[in-house]
Amino acid sequence: MSVKDRVIAIIAEQAVLEPSDVTMESTLEDLGIDSLGLVESIFAIEEEFDISVPFNANEPEASDFDISSVASIVGGIEALIAEQEK
């Protein structure tokens, strides 16, 4: 399963949707994921990929991690995985 598919599965689970309902263009807001759901998604992603996501739940806008869309989240996670594998 690709990084993209695994991230979409985690986000879909948080949004109580089918993975097929989550597109790369979706925003977390579109999917009905609130700040608590976002934090839970980040934790689940960190656990799934054994990475640390540079995201501060108290100051999301101050984070270096782009959560503006599913595509940006997938891209950020792929970059973190690549960085860790160095």
Secondary structure, 3 states (H helix, E strand, C coil): CCHHHHHHHHHHHHHCCCHHHCCCCCCCCCCCCCHHHHHHHHHHHHHHHCCCCCCCCCCHHHCCCCCCCHHHHHHHHHHHHHHHCC
